[in-house]
Amino acid sequence: MILNIQRSVHNIVFISHIIQRQYNRAIVHLHKPSKAITSILRCKTPLRRRQYATEAAITLAASHGQIHRSSPPISRFPPTQPPSYKPPEFRKSQLFRQYASVLRSTPLMLLFQHNNLKSNEWVGVRRELLSALRKVDEARAAAGHPAENLAEGVNIQIIQTGIFAAALQVVEFYKPEESPPAPTLDPTDPSTPSSATSPILSPSGDGQTHTLSKAAHQAVVDARKSHALSPLLAGPLALLTFPTVSPQHLKAALSHLSPSPPAFPAPTRRANPGWHDPSVQSGLQKLFLLGARVEGKVFDVEGTRWVAGIEGGLDGLRGQLVAMLQSIGGSVTSTLESAGKSLYFTVEGRRTMLEDEEKGASGKAAKEEPKE
């Protein structure tokens, strides 16, 4: 009996295994996708929509504006970067544009020759220069002048001499406003021929007048002119720029960078101990003043110091000019008045003399009549 029970349990287990295997096969067969679905799922490119001949034949009618005026052409360059003769992505081109902008917008700049200053020396020189210029701003504000904060706009930088000389040539000798204007073409005008090339859309940059344009390059490439600042543009140079012409700030800068007593004495150790640091003194010994460019005019070292030595700055210079004009006007007025007064006295004296002569003649005639 026990053997029969064991055989029945064995048969039941065997039948259950068979049933579980058939169930698993049925589940796999139901979830397995077809070949078409498998090929679609494996495809990486999107399916294209079927095109019909009726769709290709349908076109929209042109509007009234498109009929009477053509659409503007597509520009080949972004509006913020017009085509140029020199590649704008190069560092030299960007330095060229930067130097030209500085020359056009800076009314006062000093030119120094530097002899391999170290980084800590440059840091000390810039620190002391900024401190001195801030003191000038504070003194002007205490004197009642409007707060300008010119010290923040003063900058000293090392320049590439050759690129700066080329930019100076363009700024001084290229005047696009004096050249005759190029004929302009309206690409949206129906009367404009289709074969005409617009200067604005020319990929070569023809018709452009910016600093890197072909016109600017051709204006100075064959020029034999020499600028007054050209003899100084040799060797390693540094440029000190001021946002406005301020003799007070220029005097403070010269007193710190190129002192020459008694007009431009160096700061004392008690007043400015940082200026006497070894790193600052070592850097100042490697800086030499060459000249200046003030309002487009070139000055040598003596002329630069004369500009810095103007008493009272521009306000004092204006006061001197007003006093001079007033003195000239007063002298002209006194000269005219003296001429009028002398003429008046001359006429009055002559009239008085004639009256006296007439009275004397009439008196003699009256005396002679009774005797007869």
PyMOL commands that set and color helices and strands:
alter all, ss='L'
color gray80, all
select helices_A, chain A and resi 2-31+35-42+53-57+64-68+91-105+119-142+150-153+161-173+199-201+214-221+230-232+247-257+273-276+278-284+301-308+313-371
alter helices_A, ss='H'
color red, helices_A
select strands_A, chain A and resi 108-114+155-159+237-242+287-294+297-299
alter strands_A, ss='S'
color yellow, strands_A
deselect
rebuild
show_as cartoon
